[in-house]
Amino acid sequence: MGVQTCLEVYRRDPERVRGLVLTCGSFRSPLCTLYGSDLAHRALPLLRALVHRARWPFRLLWRAVVPTELALRFAQLIEVNAELVDREGMLDYLAHLARVEPELFLRMLAAADRHSAADLLERIAVPTLIVEGDRDGFTPIAIAREMAKRIPGARLLEVPEGTHAAPIERPSLVTEAVTDFVAACARAE
């Protein structure tokens, strides 16, 4: 959702933006490409209806399960590179996620599913760094490559063996690239 938010800020007020760092995300519906399928896109309305009907039990379950070792192991099973991820960093992320209301999270996913900045990419006129894990199943590397191709002058950092959690999996690599990018943007002013 962060990439779509950054692109929308640029669309609405490009004068405020000196550069873009687009990290592990998509310029269009991520639910239509999740693991190479549109199943998440089709299932979301059903999931939202279920959560709405069972709001309190689902909220309790969400808060009890998401910030746990079990959720971490599940994330490692379906997406996160267990060999690279900092366990404590990932558990902190899950604890943060558990504080988000499940209905709000699903509304945000629905908004992301409807959003597209496809029409904007070629008009971006600020330095852009795209960071993407080369094994990201949530927003596949092909989407990042397409953004890099369509945004004039964009630079793409493909994080080796990185997933959707690439900044947590390879923090030094990502931090150095972002730091260098921001410094170059500051020098260009």
N, C-alpha and C positions, 0 to 999 in steps of 0.2 A: 504494500500500500504506500510505502514511502516514495517509491519512484513515481507513482502516479501523482502523489501530493506535490513533489518537487516540480514535475512537469506542469501541473495545474497552476502552481504559484508563478512559474515562468509565463504561462499563457496569459494570466490575469494582469501581471505587472512586470514585464521583462526588464524594466529599468532598475528594479530592485535587485536583480540577480546578476552577480559578477561571474559566476561559474556554477556548474552543476556536477554533483557527485551522485551518480545513480547506482545504487548498490543492491544487487540480488533482487531485481524486480522486473516488472513488465510495463510497457507503455499502453497495454490493452489488457483485456480480461485475463487474469492469471488462472481463473478457474476453467477456462477453455483449453488450457495447455498443460494442466497439472498432470504429470506423469504421462504425457502424450495422449490424453483423453479428455473429453468434455463431460465425463461422469460427474465431477464435482459441480460443474455448472448446472447440470440437470438435477442433481440431488439437493442443492442448496435450498430451494423453496420448501421441500419436504422437511428438511432438517429445521428450518426456521419455524415451520408450523408446529413441529414436535416440541421444540424448545419453548415456544410460546405457550403451548398447552400445559407443559410440565415445568413451568418457570422455576419454582422453588426447589423441587428435587434436582433439577438439572444444575441449578446454581450451586447447590450443596455438593453435588458430585464433582462439578468442575473445580471448585475450590479445594476439594479434598484430594483429587487425583492429579491435576495438572502440575502442582509444584513438588512432585515426588520422584523418587528413583525409578519407579515403574514408568512414569511418563518419559523420563530421560532414556530409559532402555527402549521404549517404543519409538522415540524420535531417532535413536541410533539404528533401529531396525529398518525404519522406512526412509530416512533421509540423511540424518547427521552422520558425518564420518567419525566414528567412535575412536579411531586411531589419532585423530587430529584435534578433536574438540576438547577444550578445557572444561572438565566436568563441573567445576564450581561456577564457571561463567555461564554454562548452559543451565544449571540449576537456578542461578539468579534470574536468567531470562524466563524460565518457566514460572518462577515465583511471581515475577512481574506480570506475565500473561494471565496467571490465575486471578489477579486482582481486577482484570477487565470483566465487566458484566458479559456473560455469554450472549445475551440478546444483542448487546451493542456490538460485540465482535462479529456476530453474524450479519448485522446491518452493515457494518463496514465492509465485510466480504461482498455483500450484495452490491454495494456502491462501487467497489473495485471491479466487480464483474460487469457492471454497466458502463464503466468509464473507458474511454479511449483517447489517447493523444496521438494517434496515428497521423492525423492531419497536421500536427505541429512539428514533427521531428525535423523536416527539411528546413524549417524556418528558425531553428534555434541558432542564435548568433553569439553565444558565449562559450568559453572553453568548457568542455564536458569530459568527465572521466566516468567510465562505466566499469564497475567491478562486479564480476560474476564468477561463481564457482563452476568449474567445467563439468561437474557431476550434479548440478542443481536439478532436482526433479520437480520442484515447485515452479520455478521459472527457468526453463531450460536455456542453455547457453546459446542456442539458435536465436532466441529473442534478443539477447544482448548483442550478438553479432549483427542482427538486423538493425538495432538501434545505432550501433557504431557505424554501420554503413550509411545510414540515412541522415544522421546528425553531422553536419559539416565539421570536419576537423576533430571529431570525437576520438578519444583514446580508449581502448578496451584493455583492461587487466583481467586475464583469465586466470583464476586462482586454481593452481594444480590440485587435483583431488578434492577440491572444495565443493560443498553442497550449498543449500540455501543459508547455511550458517557459516559461510566462508570467512566473514570477519572474525568470528570466534575461533574458527579452525586454524586460520593463518593470520593471527593478529599482527605480527611484525611486518609481513609482506603488505597487508592492506594498509596499515598505519603509515608505513613509509611512502607508499604510492599516494595516499591522500595528502599527507603532509607536504610532499614534493609538489603535488598539483596545486594545493592552496598557496604555497609559497610562490609558485610560478604565476598564479593569478594575481597575487599581491604585487609582484614585481612589474607586471604588465600595466598596472593602473597608472 
